[in-house]
């Protein structure tokens, strides 16, 4: 992979919750914006915008599953300024609304705990 694309991925991972301009990223690695977008898509098979959105949504899913933080707070924390946009993007990406995702992961945790407990009592 091109070293400049690797550097941009590293920076995006660190700044994924902030709004980032492609022109600013390109300047950081000494490229024009369209050249960076082309190189990025060639090496990652996705656009910079989609890459950032997927990273944000993955982080949101992790927070939904592991914290009690309000969904609106998670949305703001990962860089969505409007909860409706977050809900729409999350549902489009995961096929389920954020609240339902949280409920389902909790149900799965409870189910797993019950299975482990049942296996322990069999022993």
N, C-alpha and C positions, 0 to 999 in steps of 0.2 A: 504494500500500500504506500502511496505517496506520503512522504514525511509531512507535507503541509496539511494534508487531509487528516492524518493522525493527530497533528497538533490541534486542529480545529475540533476534532472529536473530544480530545482531552479538555479543551476550553469549554465546549458545550456541556460536557458532563459537570464541570464546576459551576457553570452559569445557567444551567437549564431552567431555573426558576425566574430568570430575568429575561426581559425582551432584548433580543440581540439582532442587530442589523447585519445582513450579509455583507454590505459594503465595509462595515467595521471589521468583521472577521477577515475579509479579503485583504484589507489594509495590513492587518497584523501579520499575514504570511506573505505579503508582497505580491499579491495577485489582484486582477480586476474581479469584480463581483461575478460577472458571467462566467469567467474562467474557473473561479472557485466552485461555482454551482455545477459546472460541467464535470470537473475533476471529482467532486464529492459524489455526484450521482454515479459516475463511472466506477468508483471504488466501493461505494456502499450500496448501490442499487436502490437508493432512495434520495429524496431531496433533503436539503438542510431543514426546511420547515417540517416535513414529515418526521424526520429523525428527532427533532426537538420535541414535537408533539408526542411521539411514542415514548420517549424517555420520561416526559412529564406524566403521562398517563400510567406508566409502569410504577413510578414513584407514588402516585395517588393510590393505585391499587394496593401497594405495600402498606401505606399509611392507613387505608380503610380497613385492612385486615388485621393490623397490629396495634391500632391506637383507638382511643375514645374521642379523638379530636373531631370537632364538628366538620361536616362535609364542606360547608362554606369556607371554613378556615383552611382546610386542605386545598381546596380550589385556589384560594388566594396564595397560599404558600408555594404552590407549584407553578404559579405564573398566569393563572386565568383571572382576568379582571371581572368577568361576569359569570356567576354560578350557572346560568342557563347555557352558556357556551361550554362550560366544563361538563355539565350533565349530558349535553348532546354529543360532545366528543367522546366522553367515556362510554356512553351507550353504543355509539357507532363502532368504537374500537373493540369493546368487550362483549357487545350484544346484550348488555344488562345495565340497568341504572346503578349509579354508585350506592344508593341505599340498599338495593337488592343484593348487590355484590357483597357489601359488608355483612348483611344478614346471612347470606349463603356461606361465606367463609366462617362465620361464627357457628352456624349449624354444622358445618363440616368438622370444626374443631370439637364440638360437643359429641358428634357421632364417633369421631376417632377416639375420644376419651372413653366413651361407652364401650367401644370395641376392645380397647386395651384392658379395661377393667374386667370385661367378660373373659378375655383370654387369661388374665391373671387368676381368676377364680376357678378356671378349668384346671389349672396346674395344681 
